[in-house]
Amino acid sequence: MEEKNKIIELYIEEKIKELESKSMYVPNENKEKLLMAFMNRNEDINAIKTRIDTIFNNSVAAYKENLEAIKVADVTDTKNLEKIGFTYDDVVKVYEKVNKMNKTTAKLYLRGGLVPYLLLGEPSNRKHNNLDLICNKKDTAMIREVFRKNNLYDPKRDSLTYTINNIDYGFQVIVDGIKVNIAVYEEKENGITEYIFDCHNRIGIIKNINVKLSEYIVPYVSSDNKKYMSVSLELIVADKLMLNRDKDKLDIEKIKECNGISEDKIKKIPLPIVKKIKLVGDNLEFTSTMPRIKLEVPKKQDSKGFINIGTILLLLAVIACIILGNR
């Protein structure tokens, strides 16, 4: 039996390695349940292997079906968003709502195309697809907890669900129908590194920016005397120069109005070094939510080859009777 158990254990481990080679991961606790279900069985070894194969095949099929459903939902959301979008006032309300939610010491800073309009105190007169914010890497756990407590956190929109290199690219939440993207920054010896999660395409974006922290996060006062902490306007311009969409060109013109950045200065703004990484895996050691591989492990009491508790008690009773009868 010991040799048979070893064969079963090696077979299950090989099946799990096969999944891992395809960027699908099985939690250790799920593996242990599977091992316990098939150890010490009296069935033929080939019959046991067939049952294990069936469990894996069914689980992978269910996994792929659920993953496809998520992708279809995301595509539908994106297409609808492109058609509709949100007004400047809608996005500002969500920003204010998020600020009120956050009662921790962790700070969320503005970034993106909303900033110049907030500072000028005038509507953008264009649709916005989302609200972009950023926080210090040290504060990401607290920020996630803020959204968890408000029932807004969704692991399917978190980079940690998909990354297999333990890099935190941030996450996305939906607040009043608007996508709020939370990026992450880290101060290093050679400047600032930004980590951004492209939730729709499952891409992690790394930006290396050669600036000091004091040049990166900057305090601003708007025309209506409101205080904001934001990624610097110069760095917002740098991002928009790389994207170069029509709306980015309009936003750059508004940024010029904010602090008088000249065309010459804009041309001299250093662009960040950008690296994109496809997050193809599902880091199921981080989260047990969908999408995941869930192995449907058979229950011992329904399986042949096990001695159940009733049988054990009966044997003990028989032994006791024999002992008492011999006295």
N, C-alpha and C positions, 0 to 999 in steps of 0.2 A: 504493500500500500504506500509505503514511503516513497518508493521509486515512481509510482504512478502519480502521487501528489506533485512530485518534482517536475514531471512531464507537463502536468496541467499548469503549474505555475509558470514555467518557461513559455508555454503556448500562449497564455494570457498576456504575458509581458511582451511577447513578439507582436501580438495584435495591437497592443497599446502603442508600441514603437512605430508601427505602421501608420497609425492615426497621427502621431506626433510629426512624422515626416511630411504629412499633408496639412500641418498647422492646426490640428485639432487635438485638444488636450483633455485628459480624463483626470479628475481629482483623485488623490490618493485614497480617500475614504470610499470612493466608488470602486476603485480597484480592489480594496480589501474585502468589500462586500461580495464581489464577484469570486474572489479566491475562496472565501468561506463557503460559498454556495456550492462549489464544485469539488472541494476537498473531501477525501474519505468516502467516495461514492463507490458502490459496487457495480455500477454500469460499465459497459465496454468503453475503453478509452476513446475509440473513434466516435462512438455515440455522444460522449461528453464533448468532444471537439466540435461535432456538428451543432450541438446546442449552443456552445459558446459562439460559433460563427453566426448563428441565427441572431443571437443577442446583439452582436456587433453590427451586423448588416442592417437590422431593423433600427438600431439607434442612430446609425449614420444617415439612413434615409430620412428619419424624423428630423434630425439636425439640419440637413440640407433644405428640407421643406420649410422649416421655421426661419432659416437664414434668408431664403428667397423671399418669404413673406415680408420680412423686415426691409429688404432692399426695395421691393415694390412699393411699400408704404413710404419710404424715404423719397423715392423718385416722384411719387404722386404729390407729396408735400412740397417738393422743390418746384415742380411745374406750377402748382397752384400759387406758390409764393411769388414766382416770377410774374405771373399774371396779375396778382393783387398787390403784394407788398404792403407796407404800413406807413402811415403818415408820420411826420416829424413829431407831432404831439403824442401819438400812440407810443412811440419809442421812448420819448422823454418820460412819460408816465411810468413805463416799465422800469426805467433807470431809477426813478425816485422810489418806486416800490421795492426794488432790490436793495437800495440803500437803507430803507427802513427795516427790512428783514434782517440785515446784518448788524447784530448787536454785539459782535465779537471785536477783538482787537485787530483782527485781520482786515487789511485794506484792499478794496477793489478800485482800480484806476481805469479811467476812460481811455479808449483808443479808437481809431477809425474815423469815418466820415461825419459822425455826429458832432464831434468836438468843435469845429469852427463855428457852427450854427449856434451851439450853446453859448459860446463866448461872445458872439455878436448879438445874441438875444433875438434872433429872427428865424422864422421857419425856413426849412430847406427848399420847400416847394417841389420836392421830389419824393418818390417812395423809397423806403429803407427796408432791406431784407432782414436785418437783424440788429442786435445791439452787441458791440464788441467791448469786452472788459479784460483786464489783466491783473494778476496778483503775484506776490512773491512766492517762490517755490515753497518756502517754509510755512506758508499760510494755507496751502491748498486743502489740507485735511479739515481745517476749520470752515473754509468756504463750502466744501462739499456738505459738511454737517448742517450748515445754514439751510441749504436747499432740501436736505433730507427731512429736517424738522418741519419744513413747509410743504412736504409731500410733492416736491418738484423734481427731485433727483431721479434720474433714470440711468441705470448702469449701461444700457444699450447706447447711450450718448456720451459715454466716458472713455477716454483714450486708454485708461488702465484696464478696461475690459478686453482690449485688443492687442495692446503692446506686449511683446514677449522679451523686451530688453530692459524692462523696469523703468523706462523713461516716462515721466508724466508730461503729456502734451496738453493737459487741461481737459475740459469737458464742455458739454452743451446742456442747457436746460430750456424748457419752454415755459415762458411766463406770459399769461394772457394771450396765448397764441403766437407770441414773438420769440424767435430763437435768440437766446442769450449765450454768446460764446465766451467762455472763461479761458483765457490763455495764461501761460506761466512764464515768469522771467527769473533769471538767476544771475547774481553778480559774480563775475570771475575776475581773475587778475588782468586779463586782456580785454575786459569790457563786459558787455551784457549779452547773455544768451536768452533768446525767446523760444518758447516751445508752444506751438499752436496746433490744435486738432481740427482737421477738416473732417467733420463728422460724416457728411454725406459720402465722401469718397474713401473714408477710412485711411486717411493719410496724416502722418505726423510731420510737421514742418519745423525745422530748426533754423533760427536766424542768429548769426553772430554779428553783433553791432559794436563797433569800436568807440564806445562812449563811457563816461563815468556815470554812476547812478544819479548824481546831481544834474546831469545833462539829459538823463533818460526820463525820469519822472519829475515833472515840473508843475509848480502851483500856478494857477491862472485865476484872474478875476474877470468876470464877464461884464458886459456893458450895463447890466442891471445889478451890478455889485454882488454877484453870487460867486462863491469860491469853488473851484474845481481842481482836482489833482488828475493829471493826464500824462500819457506819453507825450513827449515834446512835439510841438507842431512841425519842427524840422523833420523829425523821424516819421511822422504821419505823411508828410510830403514825399519822403523817400519811398515809403510803401506804395503810395499812389502813383509815383513815377514808374514803378515796376509793373503795376497792373495796367495803367494807362487806358482805362475805360473812359467813356464819355463823362460819367458821373464823377470819376476821379479828377478829371480836368476841371470840372466845375468846383469841386471841393478845394482844389489847390488855389483857385482864384479867390475863394472865400478865406483861405488861410492867409493869403497875401494881405487881405483887409484887416486881419486880426492883429498882426504884428509887423506889417510892412516888409515882409521878406521880398527882396528884389529878385528879378529874373536871373541875374548874375549869381546871386547867392544860392538859388535853387539849383543851378547847373553845377555848383561846387559841393552840393550835399552828397556825402559818401553813401553809397547804397549798401545795405547789409548783404552778407554772404548767406545764401539760402540753400538749404538741403532738404529734400523731401524723401520721406520713407514710407513705403506702403505697409500698413499694419494689417497683414493678412491673417494673423493668428488670433485665436480667442484665448485670452489668459484666464483660464478657469480656476487657477489657483487664487486669483484675485477676487473673483465673483462667481457665485453659483447661479446667476440668472441667465436667461436666454440671451444670445444663442449659446447652446452648450451641448456636449455629448452626454446624454443620460443613459447609462446602461441599465436596462430593465432586468434586474437580478432576480431569479426565481427564489421563492421562499423555501426554506429548508423543510418545513413541515409538509409541503406539497410535493416534495421530491423523493424519489426512490433512493434507497441506499443509506438512509439515516435511521438511527435508533431514537425514537421519540421518548419523551419524558415518561409517558404512560408505561411503555415497555420496560424502562429502567426500574420504575417503582414496582412493577409486577415481579421482576426478577429478584429484587431485594426482599419482597414478601415471601417468595418461594424459599430463598436461602434461609430467612429467619425461621420459617416453619421447619425446615430440615434440621437446623441447629437445635431448636426447642424439642423436636421429636427424638433426638439422640441423647437428650439429658436423662 
